[in-house]
Amino acid sequence: MLVAIPPKISVSTFMGYLKGKSALMIFEKYAQLKYKYGNWEFWAEGYYSLATGGYTPSANHPLDGWS
């Protein structure tokens, strides 16, 4: 997943929001998962992030054009 995060928002804040909001949306659609995983154990702890240095789809990238 490639996302652009404004400099005023930290990566950890964004990931906390993304994981929390997506878990709520999944639990809303699939209520039975809430009983299996509980409210706090849906996503694994941690994440990986990498700065891409301003990558844009129009940049010359080896994976562009692969479908």
C-alpha atoms as a printed R data frame, in Angstrom:
   type eleno elety resid chain resno       x       y       z
1  ATOM     1    CA   MET     A     1   0.000   0.000   0.000
2  ATOM     2    CA   LEU     A     2   1.400   3.380  -0.956
3  ATOM     3    CA   VAL     A     3   0.031   6.324   1.003
4  ATOM     4    CA   ALA     A     4   0.975   9.979   1.235
5  ATOM     5    CA   ILE     A     5   1.032  11.280   4.800
6  ATOM     6    CA   PRO     A     6   1.325  15.032   5.407
7  ATOM     7    CA   PRO     A     7   4.502  15.973   7.320
8  ATOM     8    CA   LYS     A     8   2.480  17.270  10.285
9  ATOM     9    CA   ILE     A     9   1.127  13.740  10.972
10 ATOM    10    CA   SER     A    10   3.520  11.124  12.340
11 ATOM    11    CA   VAL     A    11   3.656   7.666  10.796
12 ATOM    12    CA   SER     A    12   2.725   6.066  14.125
13 ATOM    13    CA   THR     A    13  -0.343   8.307  14.495
14 ATOM    14    CA   PHE     A    14  -1.467   7.510  10.959
15 ATOM    15    CA   MET     A    15  -0.964   3.753  11.390
16 ATOM    16    CA   GLY     A    16  -2.865   3.776  14.685
17 ATOM    17    CA   TYR     A    17  -5.767   5.508  12.967
18 ATOM    18    CA   LEU     A    18  -5.620   3.207   9.919
19 ATOM    19    CA   LYS     A    19  -5.517  -0.013  11.930
20 ATOM    20    CA   GLY     A    20  -8.162   1.159  14.405
21 ATOM    21    CA   LYS     A    21 -10.606   2.469  11.823
22 ATOM    22    CA   SER     A    22 -10.203  -0.524   9.512
23 ATOM    23    CA   ALA     A    23 -10.764  -2.952  12.406
24 ATOM    24    CA   LEU     A    24 -13.983  -1.122  13.327
25 ATOM    25    CA   MET     A    25 -15.168  -1.273   9.715
26 ATOM    26    CA   ILE     A    26 -14.393  -4.998   9.469
27 ATOM    27    CA   PHE     A    27 -16.127  -5.726  12.788
28 ATOM    28    CA   GLU     A    28 -19.146  -3.743  11.616
29 ATOM    29    CA   LYS     A    29 -19.420  -5.816   8.448
30 ATOM    30    CA   TYR     A    30 -18.421  -9.166   9.990
31 ATOM    31    CA   ALA     A    31 -19.705  -9.053  13.576
32 ATOM    32    CA   GLN     A    32 -18.702 -12.653  14.315
33 ATOM    33    CA   LEU     A    33 -15.015 -11.676  14.102
34 ATOM    34    CA   LYS     A    34 -15.377  -9.412  17.131
35 ATOM    35    CA   TYR     A    35 -16.131 -12.458  19.277
36 ATOM    36    CA   LYS     A    36 -13.222 -14.400  17.824
37 ATOM    37    CA   TYR     A    37 -10.547 -11.681  18.011
38 ATOM    38    CA   GLY     A    38 -11.880  -9.261  20.617
39 ATOM    39    CA   ASN     A    39 -11.735  -5.506  20.262
40 ATOM    40    CA   TRP     A    40  -7.970  -5.171  20.631
41 ATOM    41    CA   GLU     A    41  -6.391  -8.172  18.919
42 ATOM    42    CA   PHE     A    42  -7.455  -8.012  15.270
43 ATOM    43    CA   TRP     A    43  -4.253  -6.603  13.744
44 ATOM    44    CA   ALA     A    44  -0.757  -7.751  14.641
45 ATOM    45    CA   GLU     A    45   1.420  -5.396  16.659
46 ATOM    46    CA   GLY     A    46   3.734  -3.217  14.652
47 ATOM    47    CA   TYR     A    47   4.052  -2.165  11.021
48 ATOM    48    CA   TYR     A    48   6.729  -1.463   8.440
49 ATOM    49    CA   SER     A    49   7.180   1.890   6.763
50 ATOM    50    CA   LEU     A    50   9.579   3.201   4.172
51 ATOM    51    CA   ALA     A    51   9.991   6.694   2.780
52 ATOM    52    CA   THR     A    52   9.798   6.652  -1.007
53 ATOM    53    CA   GLY     A    53  11.175  10.114  -1.596
54 ATOM    54    CA   GLY     A    54   8.206  11.541  -3.447
55 ATOM    55    CA   TYR     A    55   7.363   8.648  -5.772
56 ATOM    56    CA   THR     A    56   4.599   9.476  -8.215
57 ATOM    57    CA   PRO     A    57   2.922   7.102 -10.684
58 ATOM    58    CA   SER     A    58   4.321   9.132 -13.584
59 ATOM    59    CA   ALA     A    59   7.910   8.586 -12.426
60 ATOM    60    CA   ASN     A    60  10.004   6.061 -14.325
61 ATOM    61    CA   HIS     A    61   9.514   3.016 -12.135
62 ATOM    62    CA   PRO     A    62  10.262  -0.625 -13.066
63 ATOM    63    CA   LEU     A    63   6.811  -1.834 -11.969
64 ATOM    64    CA   ASP     A    64   4.821   0.774 -13.910
65 ATOM    65    CA   GLY     A    65   2.799  -0.831 -16.659
66 ATOM    66    CA   TRP     A    66   2.606  -4.259 -15.011
67 ATOM    67    CA   SER     A    67  -0.995  -5.363 -14.694
